[in-house]
Amino acid sequence: MTEIRTEATTTPPTTSNGTFIRHFLEMVVAMTVGMVALAPLWELVFAGLGVEELFDRPDLSTLVMATNMTIGMTLWMRYRGHDWAAIGEMAAAMYVPFVILFIPFWAGAISGDVLVIAGHVLMLLCMVGVMLRRRTEYSTKHRRTRTR
């Protein structure tokens, strides 16, 4: 009998550590842009409402900052073709560290500075964790825009 070989009709996407790292750096840049671009809008809104002193609260200011960063990151991830599930996981990675640190902050066990610094460090680590969970997605080249 003759052996019949069939070859795959599609080639699996190429994955690389460089693409993984580039994707992480792109998200950090998008988060920074979101944070810088949107902060003045929040300041205007809070000033317009007469509650600008709320920005002096580290817990509230970190939530606003995480929101600004999440908006920037979400826009970039959608542009790069990621689905809402991946974006939701990444958004959670950005908020959860701060929310967890609110407990020791509210208890007086850590300062506002520690909340801000530790929250950012943990946020970046959580983002890497989410990326490792979906390593193939973050290690393959993505189309620039989503297909409809």
VMD Tcl script that builds the backbone (N, CA, C; Angstrom):
set m [mol new atoms 444]
animate dup $m
set s [atomselect $m all]
$s set {name element resname resid chain x y z} {
  {N N MET 1 A 0.820 -1.187 0.000}
  {CA C MET 1 A 0.000 0.000 0.000}
  {C C MET 1 A 0.863 1.250 0.000}
  {N N THR 2 A 0.346 2.231 -0.605}
  {CA C THR 2 A 1.067 3.495 -0.677}
  {C C THR 2 A 0.647 4.376 0.487}
  {N N GLU 3 A 1.633 4.956 1.133}
  {CA C GLU 3 A 1.340 5.867 2.248}
  {C C GLU 3 A 0.971 7.236 1.676}
  {N N ILE 4 A -0.125 7.759 2.172}
  {CA C ILE 4 A -0.575 9.072 1.712}
  {C C ILE 4 A -0.233 10.096 2.771}
  {N N ARG 5 A 0.445 11.141 2.346}
  {CA C ARG 5 A 0.808 12.216 3.262}
  {C C ARG 5 A -0.029 13.448 2.924}
  {N N THR 6 A -0.485 14.047 3.957}
  {CA C THR 6 A -1.189 15.315 3.753}
  {C C THR 6 A -0.433 16.382 4.517}
  {N N GLU 7 A -0.339 17.532 3.928}
  {CA C GLU 7 A 0.342 18.639 4.586}
  {C C GLU 7 A -0.689 19.657 5.030}
  {N N ALA 8 A -0.385 20.309 6.098}
  {CA C ALA 8 A -1.289 21.326 6.611}
  {C C ALA 8 A -1.432 22.439 5.583}
  {N N THR 9 A -2.651 22.923 5.451}
  {CA C THR 9 A -2.899 23.974 4.472}
  {C C THR 9 A -2.575 25.361 5.036}
  {N N THR 10 A -2.444 25.435 6.329}
  {CA C THR 10 A -2.079 26.719 6.927}
  {C C THR 10 A -0.809 26.561 7.723}
  {N N THR 11 A -0.033 27.579 7.720}
  {CA C THR 11 A 1.210 27.578 8.479}
  {C C THR 11 A 0.945 28.240 9.829}
  {N N PRO 12 A 1.353 27.593 10.913}
  {CA C PRO 12 A 1.128 28.226 12.211}
  {C C PRO 12 A 1.907 29.530 12.315}
  {N N PRO 13 A 1.348 30.486 13.053}
  {CA C PRO 13 A 2.054 31.762 13.179}
  {C C PRO 13 A 3.389 31.588 13.892}
  {N N THR 14 A 4.345 32.395 13.488}
  {CA C THR 14 A 5.660 32.361 14.109}
  {C C THR 14 A 5.601 33.139 15.425}
  {N N THR 15 A 6.151 32.530 16.454}
  {CA C THR 15 A 6.176 33.206 17.747}
  {C C THR 15 A 7.620 33.569 18.076}
  {N N SER 16 A 7.756 34.646 18.858}
  {CA C SER 16 A 9.109 35.027 19.246}
  {C C SER 16 A 9.085 35.818 20.542}
  {N N ASN 17 A 10.196 35.728 21.262}
  {CA C ASN 17 A 10.344 36.511 22.484}
  {C C ASN 17 A 10.405 38.000 22.160}
  {N N GLY 18 A 10.997 38.344 21.022}
  {CA C GLY 18 A 11.082 39.752 20.629}
  {C C GLY 18 A 9.699 40.361 20.431}
  {N N THR 19 A 8.808 39.602 19.800}
  {CA C THR 19 A 7.443 40.084 19.601}
  {C C THR 19 A 6.741 40.233 20.938}
  {N N PHE 20 A 6.967 39.295 21.834}
  {CA C PHE 20 A 6.374 39.340 23.178}
  {C C PHE 20 A 6.814 40.618 23.906}
  {N N ILE 21 A 8.102 40.874 23.892}
  {CA C ILE 21 A 8.650 42.058 24.571}
  {C C ILE 21 A 8.162 43.336 23.887}
  {N N ARG 22 A 8.163 43.338 22.549}
  {CA C ARG 22 A 7.691 44.516 21.828}
  {C C ARG 22 A 6.240 44.811 22.168}
  {N N HIS 23 A 5.420 43.765 22.261}
  {CA C HIS 23 A 4.010 43.967 22.592}
  {C C HIS 23 A 3.883 44.584 23.986}
  {N N PHE 24 A 4.646 44.084 24.935}
  {CA C PHE 24 A 4.611 44.641 26.296}
  {C C PHE 24 A 5.010 46.120 26.277}
  {N N LEU 25 A 6.083 46.439 25.578}
  {CA C LEU 25 A 6.541 47.829 25.514}
  {C C LEU 25 A 5.522 48.725 24.815}
  {N N GLU 26 A 4.881 48.211 23.770}
  {CA C GLU 26 A 3.841 48.984 23.095}
  {C C GLU 26 A 2.703 49.312 24.060}
  {N N MET 27 A 2.323 48.336 24.883}
  {CA C MET 27 A 1.248 48.577 25.843}
  {C C MET 27 A 1.673 49.598 26.892}
  {N N VAL 28 A 2.907 49.538 27.348}
  {CA C VAL 28 A 3.388 50.518 28.326}
  {C C VAL 28 A 3.368 51.923 27.723}
  {N N VAL 29 A 3.772 52.046 26.471}
  {CA C VAL 29 A 3.733 53.355 25.807}
  {C C VAL 29 A 2.285 53.830 25.674}
  {N N ALA 30 A 1.383 52.949 25.253}
  {CA C ALA 30 A -0.028 53.319 25.111}
  {C C ALA 30 A -0.619 53.731 26.460}
  {N N MET 31 A -0.231 53.046 27.519}
  {CA C MET 31 A -0.710 53.395 28.861}
  {C C MET 31 A -0.194 54.772 29.269}
  {N N THR 32 A 1.059 55.029 28.987}
  {CA C THR 32 A 1.648 56.328 29.334}
  {C C THR 32 A 0.961 57.451 28.562}
  {N N VAL 33 A 0.713 57.221 27.293}
  {CA C VAL 33 A 0.014 58.225 26.481}
  {C C VAL 33 A -1.381 58.477 27.056}
  {N N GLY 34 A -2.095 57.407 27.399}
  {CA C GLY 34 A -3.419 57.560 27.999}
  {C C GLY 34 A -3.365 58.339 29.294}
  {N N MET 35 A -2.382 58.032 30.121}
  {CA C MET 35 A -2.247 58.703 31.415}
  {C C MET 35 A -1.960 60.196 31.229}
  {N N VAL 36 A -1.045 60.524 30.348}
  {CA C VAL 36 A -0.660 61.921 30.131}
  {C C VAL 36 A -1.776 62.692 29.422}
  {N N ALA 37 A -2.402 62.073 28.434}
  {CA C ALA 37 A -3.410 62.780 27.637}
  {C C ALA 37 A -4.712 62.998 28.405}
  {N N LEU 38 A -5.096 62.037 29.233}
  {CA C LEU 38 A -6.402 62.126 29.891}
  {C C LEU 38 A -6.374 62.809 31.255}
  {N N ALA 39 A -5.220 62.889 31.900}
  {CA C ALA 39 A -5.149 63.508 33.228}
  {C C ALA 39 A -5.690 64.940 33.240}
  {N N PRO 40 A -5.344 65.771 32.256}
  {CA C PRO 40 A -5.891 67.140 32.281}
  {C C PRO 40 A -7.420 67.182 32.183}
  {N N LEU 41 A -8.005 66.220 31.476}
  {CA C LEU 41 A -9.466 66.185 31.374}
  {C C LEU 41 A -10.102 65.920 32.733}
  {N N TRP 42 A -9.523 64.963 33.469}
  {CA C TRP 42 A -10.027 64.676 34.809}
  {C C TRP 42 A -9.890 65.905 35.708}
  {N N GLU 43 A -8.748 66.568 35.601}
  {CA C GLU 43 A -8.535 67.763 36.425}
  {C C GLU 43 A -9.584 68.828 36.129}
  {N N LEU 44 A -9.916 69.006 34.851}
  {CA C LEU 44 A -10.957 69.964 34.480}
  {C C LEU 44 A -12.321 69.552 35.037}
  {N N VAL 45 A -12.633 68.286 34.923}
  {CA C VAL 45 A -13.921 67.797 35.424}
  {C C VAL 45 A -14.006 67.968 36.936}
  {N N PHE 46 A -12.963 67.558 37.638}
  {CA C PHE 46 A -12.977 67.667 39.099}
  {C C PHE 46 A -13.013 69.129 39.539}
  {N N ALA 47 A -12.264 69.979 38.831}
  {CA C ALA 47 A -12.275 71.413 39.168}
  {C C ALA 47 A -13.646 72.009 38.877}
  {N N GLY 48 A -14.241 71.612 37.762}
  {CA C GLY 48 A -15.567 72.097 37.418}
  {C C GLY 48 A -16.626 71.704 38.435}
  {N N LEU 49 A -16.423 70.543 39.036}
  {CA C LEU 49 A -17.347 70.082 40.070}
  {C C LEU 49 A -16.988 70.643 41.444}
  {N N GLY 50 A -15.852 71.330 41.520}
  {CA C GLY 50 A -15.418 71.901 42.791}
  {C C GLY 50 A -14.877 70.886 43.777}
  {N N VAL 51 A -14.374 69.753 43.261}
  {CA C VAL 51 A -13.869 68.696 44.152}
  {C C VAL 51 A -12.426 68.320 43.797}
  {N N GLU 52 A -11.642 69.303 43.332}
  {CA C GLU 52 A -10.270 68.999 42.910}
  {C C GLU 52 A -9.408 68.437 44.035}
  {N N GLU 53 A -9.793 68.672 45.291}
  {CA C GLU 53 A -9.016 68.143 46.419}
  {C C GLU 53 A -9.083 66.615 46.484}
  {N N LEU 54 A -10.032 66.026 45.781}
  {CA C LEU 54 A -10.096 64.562 45.755}
  {C C LEU 54 A -8.854 63.956 45.115}
  {N N PHE 55 A -8.199 64.699 44.235}
  {CA C PHE 55 A -6.963 64.204 43.626}
  {C C PHE 55 A -5.840 64.071 44.648}
  {N N ASP 56 A -5.985 64.677 45.811}
  {CA C ASP 56 A -4.978 64.537 46.861}
  {C C ASP 56 A -5.060 63.170 47.532}
  {N N ARG 57 A -6.143 62.460 47.324}
  {CA C ARG 57 A -6.304 61.119 47.904}
  {C C ARG 57 A -5.600 60.096 47.017}
  {N N PRO 58 A -4.590 59.404 47.538}
  {CA C PRO 58 A -3.870 58.440 46.713}
  {C C PRO 58 A -4.750 57.311 46.178}
  {N N ASP 59 A -5.741 56.876 46.949}
  {CA C ASP 59 A -6.584 55.787 46.465}
  {C C ASP 59 A -7.397 56.234 45.255}
  {N N LEU 60 A -7.975 57.418 45.307}
  {CA C LEU 60 A -8.750 57.907 44.172}
  {C C LEU 60 A -7.854 58.253 42.988}
  {N N SER 61 A -6.737 58.886 43.253}
  {CA C SER 61 A -5.852 59.270 42.138}
  {C C SER 61 A -5.283 58.044 41.422}
  {N N THR 62 A -5.021 56.951 42.158}
  {CA C THR 62 A -4.534 55.737 41.482}
  {C C THR 62 A -5.629 55.104 40.633}
  {N N LEU 63 A -6.870 55.184 41.061}
  {CA C LEU 63 A -7.963 54.657 40.232}
  {C C LEU 63 A -8.120 55.475 38.952}
  {N N VAL 64 A -8.018 56.790 39.082}
  {CA C VAL 64 A -8.106 57.649 37.897}
  {C C VAL 64 A -6.934 57.347 36.966}
  {N N MET 65 A -5.739 57.212 37.522}
  {CA C MET 65 A -4.556 56.921 36.720}
  {C C MET 65 A -4.693 55.562 36.034}
  {N N ALA 66 A -5.161 54.550 36.758}
  {CA C ALA 66 A -5.351 53.226 36.162}
  {C C ALA 66 A -6.397 53.281 35.052}
  {N N THR 67 A -7.418 54.095 35.238}
  {CA C THR 67 A -8.441 54.245 34.201}
  {C C THR 67 A -7.844 54.883 32.948}
  {N N ASN 68 A -7.076 55.941 33.131}
  {CA C ASN 68 A -6.431 56.598 31.987}
  {C C ASN 68 A -5.514 55.630 31.248}
  {N N MET 69 A -4.739 54.856 31.989}
  {CA C MET 69 A -3.823 53.898 31.370}
  {C C MET 69 A -4.597 52.794 30.669}
  {N N THR 70 A -5.688 52.351 31.276}
  {CA C THR 70 A -6.495 51.284 30.680}
  {C C THR 70 A -7.137 51.748 29.375}
  {N N ILE 71 A -7.595 52.988 29.339}
  {CA C ILE 71 A -8.188 53.515 28.103}
  {C C ILE 71 A -7.147 53.528 26.983}
  {N N GLY 72 A -5.960 54.028 27.275}
  {CA C GLY 72 A -4.894 54.034 26.268}
  {C C GLY 72 A -4.537 52.633 25.799}
  {N N MET 73 A -4.385 51.721 26.740}
  {CA C MET 73 A -4.035 50.349 26.404}
  {C C MET 73 A -5.148 49.667 25.617}
  {N N THR 74 A -6.402 49.912 26.006}
  {CA C THR 74 A -7.535 49.299 25.313}
  {C C THR 74 A -7.589 49.744 23.853}
  {N N LEU 75 A -7.429 51.037 23.641}
  {CA C LEU 75 A -7.447 51.542 22.268}
  {C C LEU 75 A -6.344 50.903 21.428}
  {N N TRP 76 A -5.156 50.786 22.011}
  {CA C TRP 76 A -4.043 50.184 21.267}
  {C C TRP 76 A -4.283 48.706 21.013}
  {N N MET 77 A -4.759 47.975 22.006}
  {CA C MET 77 A -4.992 46.544 21.823}
  {C C MET 77 A -6.088 46.291 20.779}
  {N N ARG 78 A -7.133 47.097 20.756}
  {CA C ARG 78 A -8.176 46.947 19.729}
  {C C ARG 78 A -7.600 47.251 18.352}
  {N N TYR 79 A -6.797 48.287 18.270}
  {CA C TYR 79 A -6.156 48.630 16.999}
  {C C TYR 79 A -5.299 47.469 16.501}
  {N N ARG 80 A -4.615 46.803 17.419}
  {CA C ARG 80 A -3.741 45.681 17.058}
  {C C ARG 80 A -4.501 44.388 16.822}
  {N N GLY 81 A -5.841 44.389 17.050}
  {CA C GLY 81 A -6.650 43.229 16.707}
  {C C GLY 81 A -6.966 42.274 17.839}
  {N N HIS 82 A -6.726 42.650 19.075}
  {CA C HIS 82 A -7.034 41.776 20.202}
  {C C HIS 82 A -8.528 41.773 20.487}
  {N N ASP 83 A -9.019 40.655 20.984}
  {CA C ASP 83 A -10.442 40.573 21.310}
  {C C ASP 83 A -10.709 41.139 22.705}
  {N N TRP 84 A -11.993 41.285 23.015}
  {CA C TRP 84 A -12.378 41.917 24.280}
  {C C TRP 84 A -11.975 41.081 25.487}
  {N N ALA 85 A -11.920 39.756 25.357}
  {CA C ALA 85 A -11.512 38.919 26.496}
  {C C ALA 85 A -10.068 39.221 26.900}
  {N N ALA 86 A -9.187 39.312 25.921}
  {CA C ALA 86 A -7.778 39.619 26.209}
  {C C ALA 86 A -7.654 41.017 26.808}
  {N N ILE 87 A -8.421 41.959 26.277}
  {CA C ILE 87 A -8.381 43.323 26.793}
  {C C ILE 87 A -8.918 43.369 28.222}
  {N N GLY 88 A -9.982 42.628 28.486}
  {CA C GLY 88 A -10.541 42.580 29.843}
  {C C GLY 88 A -9.561 42.018 30.856}
  {N N GLU 89 A -8.847 40.956 30.466}
  {CA C GLU 89 A -7.835 40.387 31.368}
  {C C GLU 89 A -6.725 41.394 31.646}
  {N N MET 90 A -6.309 42.111 30.606}
  {CA C MET 90 A -5.232 43.074 30.792}
  {C C MET 90 A -5.704 44.244 31.649}
  {N N ALA 91 A -6.947 44.662 31.453}
  {CA C ALA 91 A -7.497 45.749 32.270}
  {C C ALA 91 A -7.554 45.329 33.738}
  {N N ALA 92 A -7.965 44.107 33.997}
  {CA C ALA 92 A -8.009 43.609 35.376}
  {C C ALA 92 A -6.613 43.609 35.986}
  {N N ALA 93 A -5.619 43.227 35.183}
  {CA C ALA 93 A -4.232 43.224 35.673}
  {C C ALA 93 A -3.777 44.620 36.069}
  {N N MET 94 A -4.405 45.624 35.507}
  {CA C MET 94 A -4.017 46.994 35.805}
  {C C MET 94 A -4.714 47.537 37.047}
  {N N TYR 95 A -5.916 47.077 37.334}
  {CA C TYR 95 A -6.671 47.571 38.490}
  {C C TYR 95 A -6.454 46.751 39.761}
  {N N VAL 96 A -6.413 45.440 39.627}
  {CA C VAL 96 A -6.400 44.552 40.795}
  {C C VAL 96 A -5.283 44.873 41.788}
  {N N PRO 97 A -4.043 45.106 41.346}
  {CA C PRO 97 A -2.995 45.402 42.336}
  {C C PRO 97 A -3.314 46.618 43.201}
  {N N PHE 98 A -3.848 47.667 42.584}
  {CA C PHE 98 A -4.190 48.859 43.363}
  {C C PHE 98 A -5.313 48.559 44.346}
  {N N VAL 99 A -6.339 47.875 43.874}
  {CA C VAL 99 A -7.486 47.566 44.738}
  {C C VAL 99 A -7.049 46.711 45.927}
  {N N ILE 100 A -6.190 45.749 45.692}
  {CA C ILE 100 A -5.683 44.906 46.794}
  {C C ILE 100 A -4.889 45.751 47.788}
  {N N LEU 101 A -4.096 46.687 47.270}
  {CA C LEU 101 A -3.281 47.528 48.150}
  {C C LEU 101 A -4.101 48.573 48.901}
  {N N PHE 102 A -5.337 48.802 48.491}
  {CA C PHE 102 A -6.191 49.733 49.238}
  {C C PHE 102 A -6.399 49.252 50.669}
  {N N ILE 103 A -6.464 47.953 50.869}
  {CA C ILE 103 A -6.729 47.412 52.214}
  {C C ILE 103 A -5.634 47.837 53.192}
  {N N PRO 104 A -4.352 47.554 52.916}
  {CA C PRO 104 A -3.331 48.028 53.870}
  {C C PRO 104 A -3.225 49.556 53.896}
  {N N PHE 105 A -3.539 50.227 52.784}
  {CA C PHE 105 A -3.501 51.688 52.776}
  {C C PHE 105 A -4.580 52.245 53.714}
  {N N TRP 106 A -5.795 51.758 53.579}
  {CA C TRP 106 A -6.888 52.236 54.428}
  {C C TRP 106 A -6.666 51.874 55.896}
  {N N ALA 107 A -5.946 50.775 56.132}
  {CA C ALA 107 A -5.642 50.362 57.508}
  {C C ALA 107 A -4.473 51.158 58.092}
  {N N GLY 108 A -3.831 51.976 57.270}
  {CA C GLY 108 A -2.704 52.775 57.742}
  {C C GLY 108 A -1.392 52.023 57.763}
  {N N ALA 109 A -1.353 50.832 57.152}
  {CA C ALA 109 A -0.134 50.019 57.163}
  {C C ALA 109 A 0.866 50.443 56.093}
  {N N ILE 110 A 0.393 51.106 55.037}
  {CA C ILE 110 A 1.303 51.611 54.011}
  {C C ILE 110 A 0.920 53.062 53.694}
  {N N SER 111 A 1.881 53.797 53.207}
  {CA C SER 111 A 1.646 55.208 52.867}
  {C C SER 111 A 1.076 55.323 51.453}
  {N N GLY 112 A 0.647 56.512 51.114}
  {CA C GLY 112 A 0.174 56.776 49.760}
  {C C GLY 112 A 1.267 56.566 48.725}
  {N N ASP 113 A 2.504 56.944 49.073}
  {CA C ASP 113 A 3.619 56.741 48.143}
  {C C ASP 113 A 3.854 55.262 47.876}
  {N N VAL 114 A 3.782 54.452 48.929}
  {CA C VAL 114 A 3.954 53.009 48.765}
  {C C VAL 114 A 2.815 52.449 47.914}
  {N N LEU 115 A 1.601 52.924 48.145}
  {CA C LEU 115 A 0.454 52.486 47.337}
  {C C LEU 115 A 0.713 52.738 45.858}
  {N N VAL 116 A 1.150 53.934 45.530}
  {CA C VAL 116 A 1.369 54.300 44.131}
  {C C VAL 116 A 2.514 53.485 43.525}
  {N N ILE 117 A 3.643 53.436 44.195}
  {CA C ILE 117 A 4.820 52.739 43.645}
  {C C ILE 117 A 4.589 51.232 43.584}
  {N N ALA 118 A 4.162 50.637 44.680}
  {CA C ALA 118 A 3.938 49.185 44.698}
  {C C ALA 118 A 2.824 48.796 43.727}
  {N N GLY 119 A 1.796 49.633 43.630}
  {CA C GLY 119 A 0.710 49.345 42.700}
  {C C GLY 119 A 1.192 49.285 41.263}
  {N N HIS 120 A 2.065 50.217 40.881}
  {CA C HIS 120 A 2.596 50.213 39.516}
  {C C HIS 120 A 3.503 49.011 39.264}
  {N N VAL 121 A 4.353 48.690 40.220}
  {CA C VAL 121 A 5.239 47.531 40.057}
  {C C VAL 121 A 4.410 46.255 39.928}
  {N N LEU 122 A 3.439 46.073 40.827}
  {CA C LEU 122 A 2.588 44.882 40.768}
  {C C LEU 122 A 1.750 44.851 39.490}
  {N N MET 123 A 1.308 46.020 39.036}
  {CA C MET 123 A 0.536 46.091 37.799}
  {C C MET 123 A 1.360 45.555 36.624}
  {N N LEU 124 A 2.600 45.980 36.516}
  {CA C LEU 124 A 3.448 45.507 35.428}
  {C C LEU 124 A 3.689 44.007 35.527}
  {N N LEU 125 A 3.891 43.512 36.745}
  {CA C LEU 125 A 4.075 42.069 36.930}
  {C C LEU 125 A 2.810 41.300 36.566}
  {N N CYS 126 A 1.657 41.821 36.936}
  {CA C CYS 126 A 0.384 41.170 36.584}
  {C C CYS 126 A 0.171 41.175 35.079}
  {N N MET 127 A 0.555 42.262 34.426}
  {CA C MET 127 A 0.435 42.311 32.973}
  {C C MET 127 A 1.295 41.232 32.319}
  {N N VAL 128 A 2.508 41.071 32.799}
  {CA C VAL 128 A 3.376 40.019 32.264}
  {C C VAL 128 A 2.739 38.653 32.534}
  {N N GLY 129 A 2.143 38.470 33.707}
  {CA C GLY 129 A 1.464 37.217 34.017}
  {C C GLY 129 A 0.340 36.921 33.047}
  {N N VAL 130 A -0.466 37.932 32.734}
  {CA C VAL 130 A -1.557 37.752 31.764}
  {C C VAL 130 A -0.974 37.416 30.391}
  {N N MET 131 A 0.104 38.091 30.023}
  {CA C MET 131 A 0.723 37.826 28.736}
  {C C MET 131 A 1.293 36.406 28.675}
  {N N LEU 132 A 1.862 35.942 29.762}
  {CA C LEU 132 A 2.387 34.573 29.785}
  {C C LEU 132 A 1.249 33.552 29.699}
  {N N ARG 133 A 0.115 33.888 30.298}
  {CA C ARG 133 A -1.056 33.005 30.234}
  {C C ARG 133 A -1.518 32.832 28.789}
  {N N ARG 134 A -1.415 33.879 28.007}
  {CA C ARG 134 A -1.790 33.850 26.586}
  {C C ARG 134 A -0.542 34.076 25.734}
  {N N ARG 135 A 0.505 33.356 26.052}
  {CA C ARG 135 A 1.809 33.599 25.423}
  {C C ARG 135 A 1.761 33.591 23.899}
  {N N THR 136 A 1.027 32.664 23.323}
  {CA C THR 136 A 0.968 32.595 21.858}
  {C C THR 136 A 0.378 33.874 21.283}
  {N N GLU 137 A -0.672 34.380 21.904}
  {CA C GLU 137 A -1.296 35.607 21.405}
  {C C GLU 137 A -0.341 36.789 21.445}
  {N N TYR 138 A 0.436 36.885 22.498}
  {CA C TYR 138 A 1.320 38.039 22.655}
  {C C TYR 138 A 2.695 37.833 22.025}
  {N N SER 139 A 2.951 36.630 21.525}
  {CA C SER 139 A 4.247 36.342 20.901}
  {C C SER 139 A 4.161 36.240 19.389}
  {N N THR 140 A 2.958 36.399 18.854}
  {CA C THR 140 A 2.802 36.346 17.401}
  {C C THR 140 A 2.533 37.748 16.869}
  {N N LYS 141 A 2.931 37.934 15.644}
  {CA C LYS 141 A 2.685 39.234 15.024}
  {C C LYS 141 A 1.195 39.376 14.762}
  {N N HIS 142 A 0.677 40.547 15.092}
  {CA C HIS 142 A -0.736 40.806 14.902}
  {C C HIS 142 A -0.959 41.706 13.705}
  {N N ARG 143 A -2.121 41.531 13.154}
  {CA C ARG 143 A -2.496 42.460 12.084}
  {C C ARG 143 A -2.626 43.851 12.709}
  {N N ARG 144 A -2.430 44.830 11.931}
  {CA C ARG 144 A -2.495 46.206 12.429}
  {C C ARG 144 A -3.913 46.603 12.814}
  {N N THR 145 A -4.880 46.177 12.045}
  {CA C THR 145 A -6.262 46.530 12.352}
  {C C THR 145 A -7.120 45.269 12.342}
  {N N ARG 146 A -8.211 45.357 13.038}
  {CA C ARG 146 A -9.125 44.223 13.105}
  {C C ARG 146 A -9.845 44.064 11.773}
  {N N THR 147 A -10.196 42.827 11.465}
  {CA C THR 147 A -11.065 42.603 10.306}
  {C C THR 147 A -12.484 42.625 10.820}
  {N N ARG 148 A -13.371 43.067 9.988}
  {CA C ARG 148 A -14.778 43.186 10.424}
  {C C ARG 148 A -15.530 41.927 10.163}
}
mol reanalyze $m
mol bondsrecalc $m
mol representation Tube
mol addrep $m
